[in-house]
Structure formats: C-alpha cells, structure tokens
Amino acid sequence: MRFERALHVGARLAAAALLAATAALTGGCSTKTLVRPRSTPLSRIKVTPAADTLVAGGNQLFVATAYDTGGTVVPGEAISWTSTNPGVASVAAAGLVSALAEGTSKIIASAGGKADTASLLVYGSATGWVTQTSGATANLNGVYFLADGLTGFAVGNAGTLVRTMDAGAHWSPGASGTALDLASVWFPSPLVGWSVGAAGTVLKTVNGGASWTLQTNVGVSQNLTCVRFADGAHGWITGSGGVIAATRDSGATWTRSFPTAQTLNGVAFADTSNGWAVGNGGVIVGTHDGGASWYLVQPAVTTQHLKGVGRLGGSANDTLGIAVGVQGTLARTVATPDSLVWTLSDVGASYQVNAVHIVDATTAYAVGASPAGLVLKSVDGGSTWTPQVANSTQPLSGVFFLDAQRGWAVGAAGRIVHTSHGGN
C-alpha cells in the first residue's frame, strides 16, 4: 500500500510540474523562445542580382528568395545577410548593400541551413587617372595586383618594394632584403610571388609578400629585366646578354637559354608553351615549347629597342601579341593561314613607350614618356592608340590592369597612378 501511495504521489507531482510549465509558457513568463518546427525544409536560397558593379558611395538592393523542397517560394523567411569584405561593402538586414571603397566582396544570404552568394565589384568614384601616394622616392619599375583588386605590389630601384591592401588608397614599404635595383614583380598565386633585378637578383615570397628570400639556384648573374609566370609551375625571366631562364617546377630548377646576344627587356606567354621575348635592336624571339627552344623572328620588324611585350592568353585569343619601344615603336602580331606575322607601326616618334598590358582581344594599355608620363589606350586590338591624361609629370615604366577598367602604372620618383574607369 505504501508503494501504491508513492506512485500516486509521484504522478500528481509530475502532473503539477507539467501544468506549471504550461502556464508559464502561455502566461509569457518564460525567458526561452518557443520555436515552431518548420513544416517543410528549405531546398535553396537564390540571390538576385547574382553579380553587380557599383561606384563607391552607391547602393544596391539585393533580394533573397527561399524555396522549399517542392520548389515553392517560402514567403516571409528570415534571411541573414553577410558581406565578406565589409571594408568594401556593407549590407543591411533587408539586403541593402552600400559600396564603401574600391574592391570586391561577396554578398551572402542564408536561412535554414541554405545560402547563396552574389559577387560585387566596387569601382572608385574618381574618374580618369589619379595619383596615389606610394611613400617611395626611388624609381618604380614594375607593378602587380592580385585578383581581389585590393592587394598590390610595386618594385623599383635600390631594392624598393611597396605594397597595398586597399587598392592603393594606402601604400606601405616592404622589406625586399636587397639594395639592388628591382625591375619586375609577378604573383602566380596569392601567396607566392617573384621579383627580379640587377646582378642576377631573383627574390621569392611564399607568404604573400610579408618576406622575401633570395634565390641562389637560378644560375644567372646578368641584370634581369622581367619575370612572368603562366601558372604556379611555369615561369620565365629575361635579362641582359640575351639570357632567358625558365622553370617548370615552381622555381625548384631553372634552365638557361641565350637565343640572342641583345638584352631582352620583356617576356610574355599565352599559356605554358607559347611565348615571346623582345629586346634591344628590335629583337623578337619566340617559343612553342615553353622555352626549351627559341627561334629568332627574321627579318626583324625594326631596329629600335623594344622595351616591353604583351600576349593575350586563352585558347580563343592567344594569337594577339603587342611589343612597344623607343621612338613610338609599336609592333603587333597578325594571324595568317600559316603563322603569326609581326607588323610594324608607331604611335609617334616623340613617345618613349616602356610597357604594355593586353586586357582582352580589343583593349590594351601602354605607358611611357612624352617626355612626361604617357598613357595610351587601344580599343581595337592595338591597331590604333589614343593618349589619355596620365596626371603624371614623371615618366612611367610599368603598367598592370585587372580588367578593362582597373589599372595601375608606376614610374620615376615613386610615381603611382591609378584608374578605375578605364582611364576615361
């Protein structure tokens, strides 16, 4: 009997506890939120627009739509919004994006364990070419930017190296580890970069430019002028005495060629096999085997010194090459049924053209001196060129573009100029 009474007492206590809990919930006294289970799980989130561009200071409303597993729109779903780069763009709870500074960001909408991402590109508000303060006084010779549009490097005389993390709004000095002149810089990946310069100097970074290490296995002592990589493994370096050093294993080993006795000032590849190198005396050499062998373009299209060369990559457009040089010399390739033929033109004998960058099949930029800073733009694959207002009193030596709109040029006395509107 005592055992039965204990069971009845326990049952009454449990019922009382359940009643109290129910009263607390219905009376609003609980500090916990009662979550009602979703009747149908979400299958996906869709953000529109999927990609957009804004000018700094502008706004755009992104819309997220939730769908259940039956493909039906779920109205009133609570969406969480995130910007992967809040310094470039912020996003409010309703999906309103505000463009803050030049660069790229991903806009992410998520709910119910599902998410979708939109890409945003923010251009600077200033038009034309604008001066950026490098903090350097030495001549700058080469410049490179990572695909994020924020991280960039410029190198120059006396081992000068400056870098930026905000598209050039601010530049800070870096430690290259050398006092020798640096001529060129290139990053085949966000972490791995190369720079070359005087007396056989070859530098490598594996931590995104935080530190650089002198490479002693290249086996060259010549003044080096240019470094380019087609991917993480395949790279080429040019220099005086006609030297070309090539690697196929990310710089673990290098092979050297001397296809000419003339100084080679630039090199460019469409892929890992097909490339051009140009130099003094109008020399142009080409390769179809990644630099294992080189052939001399004959007859020469010019006797003027060629200072730089660009070649468009991609299987559909890899025939386009442009070389630039002194006294306005400009040469470009034209495809024939049998081969590529170099043709000669000029952009004005008063111009010294030092570097060229091909953006796409129609758009290219070249920089140099006239005698002040010179920027030229072509919108027809290099057939014709139009001068732009460079806003530089200093000659320009290097140029790099991420796309047809965003580019940087560097030159004498630490000069850096930038456009986010195609120079217009």
N, C-alpha and C positions, 0 to 999 in steps of 0.2 A: 504493500500500500504506500509506504513512504516513497518507493521508486516511482509509482504511477503519479503521485502528487508532484514529484520533482519534474517529471516530464511535462505535466500540465503547466507548472510554473514557468518552465523554460519556454514553452510555446507562447504563453502570454507575454513574456518579456520580449521575445523575438517579434511578435506582432506589434507590440507597443513601439519598439525601435523602428519598425518599418513605417508605422503610422506617423511617427515624429519626423522621420526623414522626408516622407511625402509632404507633410505640412510645411516643412522648412522650404522645400522646393517651390511649392505653389504659393507660399507666402512671400517669396523673394528674399529670404534671409540668407540663402547660401552664397558663399563667395566664389563658387565654381560655376562655370558655364556649361549648361546642358547642351551638348552637341547632337543635333539630329542627324542620323546617318543619311548619306547621300543615297537616293533611290536608285540612280544609275551612275556608274563610274564615268569619268571623263575619258575620252579617247584621244583628244588632241586639243591644242590651243593654236590659233592662227593669228599672226600679227600682220596688219597692213598699215602702211606700205611695207614691203619686205626690205626695201632699201631706199634711202633718200639722201639728198645733199642739202646742207643749209649753210648760210653765211653766218659767221659769228654774230650773235645778237638776235638771231631769228628763232622762231618757234615752229613746231610741227606737232599736230595731234596724231599719235599712233593709236590704233584701235585693235583690241584683242577680242577674239570670238572663241567661246568654248563650245565644244561638241561632245555629246555623249557617245556611247559605243554603238548606238544606232544611227549616228551621223546627224542627229538632230541638234540644233542650236540650243544651248542651255542659257536662258536669259538670267540676268542679274548675278552672274557668277562673280565672286570677289577675286579680282586679279591683283597680283603683286608685281610691281614694276621695278626694274633694276637697270642702271647704266654701268657698263664695265669700265668706263673711263669718266668718272664724274667731273674731272677737270676739264674735259672737252664738252660734255653734255650732261645735264641733269634731267631727271624725269620725275614728274609728279604722280600722285596716286591715280589720277584719271588717264595717264598716258601722255600728258602734255610734255614734250621734250623741249628744253631750252638749250640752244647752242651757245657755248661759252667761249671756246677758244679753238684754234685750228687743230685738226687731228681726226682720229677715227674712234668710234665707240660702237659697242653692241648694245642694243636696247632689248632687254629680255622681259617677257611677260610669262608668269607662271601661276598655276592653280591646280589643285587636285593631283599633284604629282606630275603634271604635264607642263611643258614650256615650249615657247617658240622665240626665235631671235630675229631681229631686224638689224641691218647694217646702216650706220650713219657716218657720213663724211662731212666734216665741217671745214669750210674754207675761211680764210681770214677776211676781214671786212675791207682791208685796204686793197686798192686796185693797182695795176702796173707793177713795177719793181720797186721794192722798198729796202732800205738799208737796215741790216741787223748788226748789233754791236757784238763783235767777236771777242773783244778784250785782248786780241793779239796785235802785235806791231810788225811782225815778220811777214814776208810774202807768203800767202797761202796758195797752194798749187793744186790740191785735189779735194773733192768733197763727195760724200756718200751718205744716203739716208736709208734707213730700214723701211720696210713696207708699212709699218704703223704710222709713218708720216710725222712722227714725233722725235725719234731718236736719230741723230745725225752726227757725223764726224768730219772735220776738215784738218788737213795736214799741210805743213809748209816748211820754210827754211829754219835752220838751227834747231831741228827736232820739234818744231811747234806742232802741237796737237790740241785741238779744242773740240768739245762735244756739247750737244744739247739734248734735252729730254722733253722739250716742249715746242718742237718745230722751228727752233731758232729764236724764239722770243727771248731766251737767255742762253748764252754760251759760257762754258767754264773751261779753264785749262785742264788738260790731262797730262799725265807723265808718260811720254813715249819711251823714255830710257835711252835716248840718243841725243847728241847735239848736232848730228849731221842733217843736211837738208833732206826733207821728205817730199816726194813728188806725187804720190798717188796712194789712194786708200780704197779698199773694197771689202765688203762683207758678204760671203756666200750664205751665211745664216745669222740669226740674231746674236749668237754668242761668239762665233768665230769670224775674225777679221784679219786683214793683211794690209801692211803698208810697206812701201819700198822707197829707196832713196840713194843718196851718194855713197860711193865706195862700196858697192855691193850690199848695202843695208837692206835686210829683209826682216820685218817685225811681224809677230803674230799674237793675237789675243784669243783666248778661249773663254773669257768671262765678260763678253760684251763691251770690251774696251776699258774695263777697270784697270787692267795692267797689260803690258806688252812684253814679249820676250824676243830677243834677238835670235834669229835662226842661222845656224852655222853650217847647215848641210846643203845649202843651195850651190855652193862652189863657184860663186862669181865675185869679182872684185870691181867690175865696171860700175859706172854711175847708172843707176836704174831709173827708168822713166815712167813706167806704167805697170799696174797689176790688175788682172781681171780673172774672175772665176765664172765658169758656166754652171757649175753646181758645187756641192761641197767637196768633191774629189778632184775635179779637173780645173787647173789654173795655169796662167801664163804670165811671165814677167819679161819686159823688154828693157834694153839699155844701150849704152854706147858700145862701139865696136861691133854692132850688129848682133849682139847676144840675145837669144831668146831661151829662157828657162821654162820648162814645162813639168807639171806634176799630174799624175793620175791617181794618186793615193793620199790626197789631202795634205800634201807637203811632206810626207814621210820620206819621199825620194824625189829628186829632180833630174831631168836630163837637159843638156845644153846643146843649142844649135847656133850656127853662125852663117845664116843664109846670105848675108851681105856684110861688107866692112863699114857701111854707113851706120851712124847712130839711128836706132829705131826709137821713135818717140811715143808710139801708141799701138795698142793691140785690141782687137775686138773679135768675139766669136758669136756665131748664131746658135751654136749648140756645142756639144763636146768634140765635134770633128772639124767643122768648117770655120776658118778664121782668116783675118787679115792683120798684117802689121805694116806700119808706114814709118818713114823716116826722112832723114836729110837727103838732099839731092833728088827728091821726088820718088824715092824707093818705095815700092809696094811689093810685099811678099805674101803668098797665100798658102794655105794648107787644107787638105781634105782628110787628114788622118790624126787630127788632134795635136799637130805639131811634131809628130815623129819625123816628118819631112816637109820641106818648104820649097816653093817654086817662085822665081822672080818674074814679076809681070813685065813683059817686054813686047814692044818698045815702051819705054817709060812715058807716062802721060804728061809729065812735067819735070823740070829740073829744079823747081823751087822746093824748099824744105817743107815737108808735110809734118804738122805738129800733133795731129790727133785723128782718130778714126772711130767711126761707129758702125755697128752692124746690127740689123734687126733680127731678133730671134723668133722662133716659131716656124713650124714647117710650112705655113702658108705664105710667109713673108720673108724668108731667110735670104732672099737674093739681094735685098737692099743694103748697100754699103755707102758711106759718105766719108771722105777724107778732106781735111782742111789744113791750110798752111799760110805761109807768109805771102805778102802782096795780094791778099784776097784770093789765093788759090783755093779752088774747090773742085774735087773730083767725086764722081758718083758712079755706081755700077748700073748697067742696063742689061737686062736679061735678053739673050738671043737664043735661037733654037739649039745652038751648040754649047754655049758657055755664057759666063758673065763677062762683059766688056766694060772697062773703065773709060768714062768720058770726062773731058776737062771743060771747066767753066771758071768764072771768077765772080766775086761779089764786090769788087772794087779794089784797085791797086793800092789805095791808101789804108786798107784794112790789114791788120795782122790778126789772123784767126788761129786761136790756140787750142780749142777743144770743141767737140761736137757731141751731142746726145740725141739719138733717134728714139722717139717715143712710140710711134706706131707707123703704119705704112704711109701716112701722109704728113705727120707732124715731126719736126726736128728743130733743135735749137743749137746755135753755135755762139761762142763768146771769144773775145779777144780785146784788141785795142784799136783806136781810130783817131788820135793816139790815146784818148781817154777810154773808159770802159765801153765795150761794144757788145751788144746782144743782137743776134739775128734770128729770125724765125721763118721756117718754111712750112707751108700747109699743103704742098704738092709733092711730097717725097724728095725734096731737095732740089727741084728744078729751078725754083725762084726763091729769093730770100728778101725779107723786109726788116730793116733796122727797127729796134724798139728803144724806148727811153730807158737806159740802163740805170740811171741815177747813181753812177759811179764815176768819180774823177780818176779812178785808178784802173790800169789795165786788168783784165780778167783772164785767169789761167785755167780754171776748171769749172765744169757745169754738170749738174745731175738733176734729172726730172723723175718724179714718181709716176706722173700721168701727164696729160696734155695741159693741166692747169698748174700743178705744184712743182716748183723747181727752185734750185739754189745755184748761185755762181759765186766763186771766190777769186781773189786776186791780190794785187800788191798791197802792202802795208796793212794786212789783216782785213781786207775788204770782204764782206759778205753781203750779197743782195739776194732778195727772195721775192717770188711771185706766187700767189695762189689763184691767179686768174689768167694764166697763160701769157703773162706779160702785158695784157691789154688794160 
